[in-house]
Each structure stands twice: as structure tokens, then as C-alpha cells.
Amino acid sequence: MNSENVQKKDYFWFYVAGLAIVLVGVIAMVKMSENEKYDPIRQQLDEEASKMNIRVLKQY
């Protein structure tokens, strides 16, 4: 009776790590697309702020 016990390598933690990397990538891509969506609004706010930044050089 000669039986071989072959141990399979457990890939559970590799799957968990791969899933975590994929999820971080997806979240990062969603955040970057949100930033691009609001860029025109940020530019408009910056332009308005620069127009409102008026110095009074001489007080009467």
C-alpha cells in the first residue's frame, strides 16, 4: 500500500491580494473620473476668485 500525499498549494491569499489590487485600481479610476468631471467648475471658481481679488491701493 504505497499512497502519495500530494499537497496542493493554497492560492487563497493570492486571490485575496489580487482582488484587493483590482478594487483599489477601480476606486482610483472612479476618483480620477470625478476629478475630471469637476475641472470646469474649479476653473470657473478660480477665475471668479481672481476677478474678485481687487486691491485698494489708495484710501481716501
SEFIZA-3560 file (N, C-alpha, C; in Angstrom, 3 decimals):
REM SEFIZA-3560
<numar><xx>0.834</xx><yy>-1.167</yy><zz>0.000</zz><atom>N</atom></numar>
<numar><xx>0.000</xx><yy>0.000</yy><zz>0.000</zz><atom>CA</atom></numar>
<numar><xx>0.885</xx><yy>1.238</yy><zz>0.000</zz><atom>C</atom></numar>
<numar><xx>1.143</xx><yy>1.771</yy><zz>-1.158</zz><atom>N</atom></numar>
<numar><xx>2.044</xx><yy>2.909</yy><zz>-1.334</zz><atom>CA</atom></numar>
<numar><xx>1.232</xx><yy>4.087</yy><zz>-1.869</zz><atom>C</atom></numar>
<numar><xx>0.774</xx><yy>4.948</yy><zz>-0.986</zz><atom>N</atom></numar>
<numar><xx>-0.008</xx><yy>6.105</yy><zz>-1.433</zz><atom>CA</atom></numar>
<numar><xx>0.810</xx><yy>7.375</yy><zz>-1.220</zz><atom>C</atom></numar>
<numar><xx>0.721</xx><yy>8.240</yy><zz>-2.187</zz><atom>N</atom></numar>
<numar><xx>1.447</xx><yy>9.510</yy><zz>-2.108</zz><atom>CA</atom></numar>
<numar><xx>0.504</xx><yy>10.610</yy><zz>-1.671</zz><atom>C</atom></numar>
<numar><xx>0.939</xx><yy>11.374</yy><zz>-0.722</zz><atom>N</atom></numar>
<numar><xx>0.162</xx><yy>12.522</yy><zz>-0.287</zz><atom>CA</atom></numar>
<numar><xx>0.730</xx><yy>13.766</yy><zz>-0.974</zz><atom>C</atom></numar>
<numar><xx>0.030</xx><yy>14.190</yy><zz>-1.984</zz><atom>N</atom></numar>
<numar><xx>0.462</xx><yy>15.372</yy><zz>-2.722</zz><atom>CA</atom></numar>
<numar><xx>-0.297</xx><yy>16.564</yy><zz>-2.157</zz><atom>C</atom></numar>
<numar><xx>0.441</xx><yy>17.535</yy><zz>-1.684</zz><atom>N</atom></numar>
<numar><xx>-0.201</xx><yy>18.716</yy><zz>-1.122</zz><atom>CA</atom></numar>
<numar><xx>-0.380</xx><yy>19.761</yy><zz>-2.212</zz><atom>C</atom></numar>
<numar><xx>-1.600</xx><yy>20.234</yy><zz>-2.311</zz><atom>N</atom></numar>
<numar><xx>-1.868</xx><yy>21.304</yy><zz>-3.263</zz><atom>CA</atom></numar>
<numar><xx>-1.492</xx><yy>22.617</yy><zz>-2.617</zz><atom>C</atom></numar>
<numar><xx>-0.976</xx><yy>23.504</yy><zz>-3.430</zz><atom>N</atom></numar>
<numar><xx>-0.618</xx><yy>24.820</yy><zz>-2.915</zz><atom>CA</atom></numar>
<numar><xx>-1.893</xx><yy>25.645</yy><zz>-2.744</zz><atom>C</atom></numar>
<numar><xx>-2.003</xx><yy>26.310</yy><zz>-1.616</zz><atom>N</atom></numar>
<numar><xx>-3.184</xx><yy>27.101</yy><zz>-1.314</zz><atom>CA</atom></numar>
<numar><xx>-3.010</xx><yy>28.500</yy><zz>-1.908</zz><atom>C</atom></numar>
<numar><xx>-3.883</xx><yy>28.849</yy><zz>-2.834</zz><atom>N</atom></numar>
<numar><xx>-3.801</xx><yy>30.141</yy><zz>-3.519</zz><atom>CA</atom></numar>
<numar><xx>-4.779</xx><yy>31.169</yy><zz>-2.958</zz><atom>C</atom></numar>
<numar><xx>-5.370</xx><yy>30.876</yy><zz>-1.786</zz><atom>N</atom></numar>
<numar><xx>-6.377</xx><yy>31.765</yy><zz>-1.220</zz><atom>CA</atom></numar>
<numar><xx>-5.840</xx><yy>33.177</yy><zz>-1.040</zz><atom>C</atom></numar>
<numar><xx>-4.682</xx><yy>33.351</yy><zz>-0.442</zz><atom>N</atom></numar>
<numar><xx>-4.156</xx><yy>34.702</yy><zz>-0.173</zz><atom>CA</atom></numar>
<numar><xx>-3.750</xx><yy>35.412</yy><zz>-1.458</zz><atom>C</atom></numar>
<numar><xx>-3.347</xx><yy>34.658</yy><zz>-2.471</zz><atom>N</atom></numar>
<numar><xx>-3.060</xx><yy>35.281</yy><zz>-3.774</zz><atom>CA</atom></numar>
<numar><xx>-4.341</xx><yy>35.834</yy><zz>-4.391</zz><atom>C</atom></numar>
<numar><xx>-5.428</xx><yy>35.108</yy><zz>-4.259</zz><atom>N</atom></numar>
<numar><xx>-6.714</xx><yy>35.583</yy><zz>-4.768</zz><atom>CA</atom></numar>
<numar><xx>-7.177</xx><yy>36.822</yy><zz>-4.003</zz><atom>C</atom></numar>
<numar><xx>-7.007</xx><yy>36.804</yy><zz>-2.696</zz><atom>N</atom></numar>
<numar><xx>-7.403</xx><yy>37.952</yy><zz>-1.882</zz><atom>CA</atom></numar>
<numar><xx>-6.562</xx><yy>39.179</yy><zz>-2.255</zz><atom>C</atom></numar>
<numar><xx>-5.263</xx><yy>38.993</yy><zz>-2.405</zz><atom>N</atom></numar>
<numar><xx>-4.386</xx><yy>40.107</yy><zz>-2.774</zz><atom>CA</atom></numar>
<numar><xx>-4.731</xx><yy>40.632</yy><zz>-4.167</zz><atom>C</atom></numar>
<numar><xx>-4.997</xx><yy>39.740</yy><zz>-5.096</zz><atom>N</atom></numar>
<numar><xx>-5.371</xx><yy>40.161</yy><zz>-6.459</zz><atom>CA</atom></numar>
<numar><xx>-6.678</xx><yy>40.928</yy><zz>-6.464</zz><atom>C</atom></numar>
<numar><xx>-7.638</xx><yy>40.456</yy><zz>-5.706</zz><atom>N</atom></numar>
<numar><xx>-8.922</xx><yy>41.145</yy><zz>-5.616</zz><atom>CA</atom></numar>
<numar><xx>-8.751</xx><yy>42.528</yy><zz>-4.986</zz><atom>C</atom></numar>
<numar><xx>-7.926</xx><yy>42.621</yy><zz>-3.958</zz><atom>N</atom></numar>
<numar><xx>-7.687</xx><yy>43.917</yy><zz>-3.314</zz><atom>CA</atom></numar>
<numar><xx>-7.026</xx><yy>44.897</yy><zz>-4.285</zz><atom>C</atom></numar>
<numar><xx>-6.071</xx><yy>44.430</yy><zz>-5.067</zz><atom>N</atom></numar>
<numar><xx>-5.398</xx><yy>45.294</yy><zz>-6.040</zz><atom>CA</atom></numar>
<numar><xx>-6.384</xx><yy>45.773</yy><zz>-7.100</zz><atom>C</atom></numar>
<numar><xx>-7.235</xx><yy>44.876</yy><zz>-7.565</zz><atom>N</atom></numar>
<numar><xx>-8.240</xx><yy>45.259</yy><zz>-8.564</zz><atom>CA</atom></numar>
<numar><xx>-9.208</xx><yy>46.291</yy><zz>-7.993</zz><atom>C</atom></numar>
<numar><xx>-9.663</xx><yy>46.090</yy><zz>-6.762</zz><atom>N</atom></numar>
<numar><xx>-10.590</xx><yy>47.036</yy><zz>-6.151</zz><atom>CA</atom></numar>
<numar><xx>-9.955</xx><yy>48.410</yy><zz>-5.959</zz><atom>C</atom></numar>
<numar><xx>-8.703</xx><yy>48.449</yy><zz>-5.543</zz><atom>N</atom></numar>
<numar><xx>-8.010</xx><yy>49.729</yy><zz>-5.394</zz><atom>CA</atom></numar>
<numar><xx>-7.881</xx><yy>50.416</yy><zz>-6.745</zz><atom>C</atom></numar>
<numar><xx>-7.586</xx><yy>49.670</yy><zz>-7.783</zz><atom>N</atom></numar>
<numar><xx>-7.496</xx><yy>50.238</yy><zz>-9.129</zz><atom>CA</atom></numar>
<numar><xx>-8.816</xx><yy>50.811</yy><zz>-9.603</zz><atom>C</atom></numar>
<numar><xx>-9.900</xx><yy>50.096</yy><zz>-9.356</zz><atom>N</atom></numar>
<numar><xx>-11.225</xx><yy>50.572</yy><zz>-9.771</zz><atom>CA</atom></numar>
<numar><xx>-11.587</xx><yy>51.845</yy><zz>-9.016</zz><atom>C</atom></numar>
<numar><xx>-11.347</xx><yy>51.861</yy><zz>-7.712</zz><atom>N</atom></numar>
<numar><xx>-11.657</xx><yy>53.055</yy><zz>-6.923</zz><atom>CA</atom></numar>
<numar><xx>-10.831</xx><yy>54.240</yy><zz>-7.392</zz><atom>C</atom></numar>
<numar><xx>-9.557</xx><yy>54.022</yy><zz>-7.683</zz><atom>N</atom></numar>
<numar><xx>-8.703</xx><yy>55.111</yy><zz>-8.167</zz><atom>CA</atom></numar>
<numar><xx>-9.204</xx><yy>55.641</yy><zz>-9.510</zz><atom>C</atom></numar>
<numar><xx>-9.636</xx><yy>54.759</yy><zz>-10.400</zz><atom>N</atom></numar>
<numar><xx>-10.134</xx><yy>55.212</yy><zz>-11.701</zz><atom>CA</atom></numar>
<numar><xx>-11.418</xx><yy>56.012</yy><zz>-11.552</zz><atom>C</atom></numar>
<numar><xx>-12.296</xx><yy>55.592</yy><zz>-10.633</zz><atom>N</atom></numar>
<numar><xx>-13.540</xx><yy>56.328</yy><zz>-10.411</zz><atom>CA</atom></numar>
<numar><xx>-13.237</xx><yy>57.710</yy><zz>-9.843</zz><atom>C</atom></numar>
<numar><xx>-12.312</xx><yy>57.791</yy><zz>-8.901</zz><atom>N</atom></numar>
<numar><xx>-11.965</xx><yy>59.088</yy><zz>-8.314</zz><atom>CA</atom></numar>
<numar><xx>-11.347</xx><yy>60.018</yy><zz>-9.359</zz><atom>C</atom></numar>
<numar><xx>-10.527</xx><yy>59.490</yy><zz>-10.235</zz><atom>N</atom></numar>
<numar><xx>-9.913</xx><yy>60.327</yy><zz>-11.275</zz><atom>CA</atom></numar>
<numar><xx>-10.973</xx><yy>60.840</yy><zz>-12.237</zz><atom>C</atom></numar>
<numar><xx>-11.963</xx><yy>60.035</yy><zz>-12.552</zz><atom>N</atom></numar>
<numar><xx>-13.006</xx><yy>60.491</yy><zz>-13.466</zz><atom>CA</atom></numar>
<numar><xx>-13.873</xx><yy>61.555</yy><zz>-12.796</zz><atom>C</atom></numar>
<numar><xx>-14.050</xx><yy>61.463</yy><zz>-11.472</zz><atom>N</atom></numar>
<numar><xx>-14.789</xx><yy>62.506</yy><zz>-10.764</zz><atom>CA</atom></numar>
<numar><xx>-14.023</xx><yy>63.817</yy><zz>-10.791</zz><atom>C</atom></numar>
<numar><xx>-12.716</xx><yy>63.757</yy><zz>-10.657</zz><atom>N</atom></numar>
<numar><xx>-11.908</xx><yy>64.977</yy><zz>-10.703</zz><atom>CA</atom></numar>
<numar><xx>-12.025</xx><yy>65.650</yy><zz>-12.061</zz><atom>C</atom></numar>
<numar><xx>-12.000</xx><yy>64.858</yy><zz>-13.123</zz><atom>N</atom></numar>
<numar><xx>-12.114</xx><yy>65.422</yy><zz>-14.468</zz><atom>CA</atom></numar>
<numar><xx>-13.486</xx><yy>66.035</yy><zz>-14.691</zz><atom>C</atom></numar>
<numar><xx>-14.496</xx><yy>65.472</yy><zz>-14.066</zz><atom>N</atom></numar>
<numar><xx>-15.856</xx><yy>65.964</yy><zz>-14.245</zz><atom>CA</atom></numar>
<numar><xx>-16.017</xx><yy>67.362</yy><zz>-13.658</zz><atom>C</atom></numar>
<numar><xx>-15.334</xx><yy>67.635</yy><zz>-12.555</zz><atom>N</atom></numar>
<numar><xx>-15.500</xx><yy>68.910</yy><zz>-11.869</zz><atom>CA</atom></numar>
<numar><xx>-14.434</xx><yy>69.941</yy><zz>-12.238</zz><atom>C</atom></numar>
<numar><xx>-13.539</xx><yy>69.636</yy><zz>-13.165</zz><atom>N</atom></numar>
<numar><xx>-12.492</xx><yy>70.584</yy><zz>-13.562</zz><atom>CA</atom></numar>
<numar><xx>-13.053</xx><yy>71.892</yy><zz>-14.121</zz><atom>C</atom></numar>
<numar><xx>-14.059</xx><yy>71.896</yy><zz>-14.993</zz><atom>N</atom></numar>
<numar><xx>-14.586</xx><yy>73.180</yy><zz>-15.490</zz><atom>CA</atom></numar>
<numar><xx>-15.147</xx><yy>74.059</yy><zz>-14.369</zz><atom>C</atom></numar>
<numar><xx>-15.766</xx><yy>73.444</yy><zz>-13.378</zz><atom>N</atom></numar>
<numar><xx>-16.304</xx><yy>74.220</yy><zz>-12.263</zz><atom>CA</atom></numar>
<numar><xx>-15.163</xx><yy>74.823</yy><zz>-11.454</zz><atom>C</atom></numar>
<numar><xx>-14.111</xx><yy>74.059</yy><zz>-11.232</zz><atom>N</atom></numar>
<numar><xx>-12.955</xx><yy>74.580</yy><zz>-10.493</zz><atom>CA</atom></numar>
<numar><xx>-12.317</xx><yy>75.741</yy><zz>-11.247</zz><atom>C</atom></numar>
<numar><xx>-12.207</xx><yy>75.611</yy><zz>-12.561</zz><atom>N</atom></numar>
<numar><xx>-11.627</xx><yy>76.697</yy><zz>-13.351</zz><atom>CA</atom></numar>
<numar><xx>-12.483</xx><yy>77.959</yy><zz>-13.253</zz><atom>C</atom></numar>
<numar><xx>-13.777</xx><yy>77.807</yy><zz>-13.290</zz><atom>N</atom></numar>
<numar><xx>-14.670</xx><yy>78.957</yy><zz>-13.186</zz><atom>CA</atom></numar>
<numar><xx>-14.549</xx><yy>79.609</yy><zz>-11.811</zz><atom>C</atom></numar>
<numar><xx>-14.472</xx><yy>78.820</yy><zz>-10.758</zz><atom>N</atom></numar>
<numar><xx>-14.323</xx><yy>79.371</yy><zz>-9.417</zz><atom>CA</atom></numar>
<numar><xx>-12.992</xx><yy>80.094</yy><zz>-9.261</zz><atom>C</atom></numar>
<numar><xx>-11.928</xx><yy>79.534</yy><zz>-9.825</zz><atom>N</atom></numar>
<numar><xx>-10.620</xx><yy>80.196</yy><zz>-9.766</zz><atom>CA</atom></numar>
<numar><xx>-10.645</xx><yy>81.517</yy><zz>-10.523</zz><atom>C</atom></numar>
<numar><xx>-11.308</xx><yy>81.534</yy><zz>-11.671</zz><atom>N</atom></numar>
<numar><xx>-11.405</xx><yy>82.757</yy><zz>-12.465</zz><atom>CA</atom></numar>
<numar><xx>-12.197</xx><yy>83.826</yy><zz>-11.714</zz><atom>C</atom></numar>
<numar><xx>-13.297</xx><yy>83.441</yy><zz>-11.087</zz><atom>N</atom></numar>
<numar><xx>-14.098</xx><yy>84.394</yy><zz>-10.331</zz><atom>CA</atom></numar>
<numar><xx>-13.327</xx><yy>84.927</yy><zz>-9.130</zz><atom>C</atom></numar>
<numar><xx>-12.579</xx><yy>84.060</yy><zz>-8.476</zz><atom>N</atom></numar>
<numar><xx>-11.792</xx><yy>84.486</yy><zz>-7.319</zz><atom>CA</atom></numar>
<numar><xx>-10.709</xx><yy>85.468</yy><zz>-7.746</zz><atom>C</atom></numar>
<numar><xx>-10.095</xx><yy>85.232</yy><zz>-8.902</zz><atom>N</atom></numar>
<numar><xx>-9.053</xx><yy>86.151</yy><zz>-9.359</zz><atom>CA</atom></numar>
<numar><xx>-9.644</xx><yy>87.496</yy><zz>-9.775</zz><atom>C</atom></numar>
<numar><xx>-10.868</xx><yy>87.488</yy><zz>-10.294</zz><atom>N</atom></numar>
<numar><xx>-11.519</xx><yy>88.753</yy><zz>-10.651</zz><atom>CA</atom></numar>
<numar><xx>-11.937</xx><yy>89.533</yy><zz>-9.409</zz><atom>C</atom></numar>
<numar><xx>-12.279</xx><yy>88.822</yy><zz>-8.346</zz><atom>N</atom></numar>
<numar><xx>-12.715</xx><yy>89.488</yy><zz>-7.121</zz><atom>CA</atom></numar>
<numar><xx>-11.548</xx><yy>89.922</yy><zz>-6.247</zz><atom>C</atom></numar>
<numar><xx>-10.355</xx><yy>89.525</yy><zz>-6.584</zz><atom>N</atom></numar>
<numar><xx>-9.172</xx><yy>89.867</yy><zz>-5.788</zz><atom>CA</atom></numar>
<numar><xx>-8.682</xx><yy>91.261</yy><zz>-6.208</zz><atom>C</atom></numar>
<numar><xx>-9.351</xx><yy>92.278</yy><zz>-5.708</zz><atom>N</atom></numar>
<numar><xx>-9.031</xx><yy>93.651</yy><zz>-6.069</zz><atom>CA</atom></numar>
<numar><xx>-8.374</xx><yy>94.324</yy><zz>-4.866</zz><atom>C</atom></numar>
<numar><xx>-7.250</xx><yy>94.917</yy><zz>-5.078</zz><atom>N</atom></numar>
<numar><xx>-6.561</xx><yy>95.624</yy><zz>-4.003</zz><atom>CA</atom></numar>
<numar><xx>-6.917</xx><yy>97.096</yy><zz>-4.035</zz><atom>C</atom></numar>
<numar><xx>-7.062</xx><yy>97.648</yy><zz>-2.885</zz><atom>N</atom></numar>
<numar><xx>-7.280</xx><yy>99.085</yy><zz>-2.786</zz><atom>CA</atom></numar>
<numar><xx>-5.918</xx><yy>99.707</yy><zz>-2.499</zz><atom>C</atom></numar>
<numar><xx>-5.390</xx><yy>100.418</yy><zz>-3.495</zz><atom>N</atom></numar>
<numar><xx>-4.040</xx><yy>100.962</yy><zz>-3.351</zz><atom>CA</atom></numar>
<numar><xx>-4.027</xx><yy>102.288</yy><zz>-2.595</zz><atom>C</atom></numar>
<numar><xx>-5.095</xx><yy>103.039</yy><zz>-2.730</zz><atom>N</atom></numar>
<numar><xx>-5.100</xx><yy>104.348</yy><zz>-2.095</zz><atom>CA</atom></numar>
<numar><xx>-6.442</xx><yy>104.555</yy><zz>-1.417</zz><atom>C</atom></numar>
<numar><xx>-6.379</xx><yy>104.845</yy><zz>-0.153</zz><atom>N</atom></numar>
<numar><xx>-7.628</xx><yy>105.086</yy><zz>0.578</zz><atom>CA</atom></numar>
<numar><xx>-7.830</xx><yy>106.588</yy><zz>0.702</zz><atom>C</atom></numar>
<numar><xx>-9.028</xx><yy>107.061</yy><zz>0.506</zz><atom>N</atom></numar>
<numar><xx>-9.298</xx><yy>108.479</yy><zz>0.572</zz><atom>CA</atom></numar>
<numar><xx>-9.877</xx><yy>108.876</yy><zz>1.891</zz><atom>C</atom></numar>
//
